[in-house]
Amino acid sequence: MSQLDHAAAPQLAIFTDFDGTLVEIAETPDSVRVPDDLPEQLERAARELDSAFAVITGREIADIDRFLAPLQLPVAGAHGAQRRRADGVLEQVDEAAVRSADEIAHAVEPLVMTHPNLILERKEGSVALHFRQEPELGDTVRSAMEEAVNGVTDFTLIPGKMVFEARPAFVGKGSALRAFMQEEPFAGRTPIFIGDDFTDEDAFVAAQELGGVGIKLGEGDTAARMRIANVASVYALIQGLGDIAARDRVH
Ligand SMILES: O=P(O)(O)OC[C@H]1O[C@H](O[C@H]2O[C@H](CO)[C@@H](O)[C@H](O)[C@H]2O)[C@H](O)[C@@H](O)[C@@H]1O
């Protein structure tokens, strides 16, 4: 490639989901295994991309910080209800959303008392009810969450992997990606969003509408234009994109 071609190469911004994308799915939310060298690998890629690297996840930001310590990335958490920008500033979480999430969690507590294998995950501005340990309760969980969400305004139900989650209707991974893309160091770059789940679909669309690409891990209908096979390939892709950014910088 000539020097001119290097100068014309698009500068990328990488956005990635966490569960099922940066780490393999595990039996419970707390039992995910983070490879020892993952924080270092991500830190290196982020450095090569001038920090244009963010996690957009259903998890809380505090969870991502704990799993990736000591690395602290820009993160949109709780499906976009929370957001920490690249300059480290934490946006104010909508107080009404926090109260509504608490209400929803409270409404499904009796079901969890009856079925202790269900896992209720209370997050700031969203709620997850997991049924991985009792898959036959999927329909029951859906009905209970539907009923609880119907009782509050401006909340919506989203299906995930062996889980039903409630989040504010006015947030989402797509709007989180769009918000990052209006700020430094993401603005003006070409966004890539990597994810594995139904909840990642609006972020695939957002990345593509902004001139980038969505990359879906695994099978299933998707709006993403590209696919990737597994978590190991995600690591290779992130490392490779970091390498390209480093090489382009040298030329
Ligand atoms: O947006 P993501 O980063 O993909 O997070 C989505 C949800 O992931 C977690 O639940 C899922 O992963 C668990 C651990 O592998 C698994 O046990 C569970 O069945 C999956 O649904 C997390 O617990 C949720 O808070 C996230 O919203």
The ligand as a MOL file (V3000), in Angstrom:
LIG
                    3D

  0  0  0     0  0            999 V3000
M  V30 BEGIN CTAB
M  V30 COUNTS 27 28 0 0 0
M  V30 BEGIN ATOM
M  V30 1 O -25.2190 -7.0090 26.3570 0
M  V30 2 P -24.3830 -8.1170 26.8760 0
M  V30 3 O -23.0030 -7.6850 27.2800 0
M  V30 4 O -24.3660 -9.3220 25.9860 0
M  V30 5 O -25.1020 -8.5750 28.2340 0
M  V30 6 C -26.3940 -9.2340 28.1170 0
M  V30 7 C -26.7210 -9.8670 29.4450 0
M  V30 8 O -25.6170 -10.7310 29.7660 0
M  V30 9 C -25.6610 -11.4170 31.0030 0
M  V30 10 O -26.5640 -12.5010 30.8890 0
M  V30 11 C -26.1660 -13.4390 29.9070 0
M  V30 12 O -24.8680 -13.9480 30.2340 0
M  V30 13 C -24.8250 -14.7650 31.4570 0
M  V30 14 C -23.3670 -15.1550 31.6730 0
M  V30 15 O -22.8410 -15.7910 30.5540 0
M  V30 16 C -25.7270 -15.9750 31.2670 0
M  V30 17 O -25.6970 -16.7940 32.4490 0
M  V30 18 C -27.1540 -15.5010 30.9710 0
M  V30 19 O -27.9740 -16.6270 30.6910 0
M  V30 20 C -27.1630 -14.5650 29.7510 0
M  V30 21 O -28.4550 -14.0270 29.5510 0
M  V30 22 C -25.9760 -10.4990 32.1500 0
M  V30 23 O -26.2220 -11.2420 33.2940 0
M  V30 24 C -27.1100 -9.5340 31.8570 0
M  V30 25 O -27.1830 -8.5430 32.8650 0
M  V30 26 C -26.8350 -8.8170 30.5310 0
M  V30 27 O -27.8850 -7.9060 30.2300 0
M  V30 END ATOM
M  V30 BEGIN BOND
M  V30 1 2 1 2
M  V30 2 1 2 3
M  V30 3 1 2 4
M  V30 4 1 2 5
M  V30 5 1 5 6
M  V30 6 1 6 7
M  V30 7 1 7 8
M  V30 8 1 7 26
M  V30 9 1 8 9
M  V30 10 1 9 10
M  V30 11 1 9 22
M  V30 12 1 10 11
M  V30 13 1 11 12
M  V30 14 1 11 20
M  V30 15 1 12 13
M  V30 16 1 13 14
M  V30 17 1 13 16
M  V30 18 1 14 15
M  V30 19 1 16 17
M  V30 20 1 16 18
M  V30 21 1 18 19
M  V30 22 1 18 20
M  V30 23 1 20 21
M  V30 24 1 22 23
M  V30 25 1 22 24
M  V30 26 1 24 25
M  V30 27 1 24 26
M  V30 28 1 26 27
M  V30 END BOND
M  V30 END CTAB
M  END
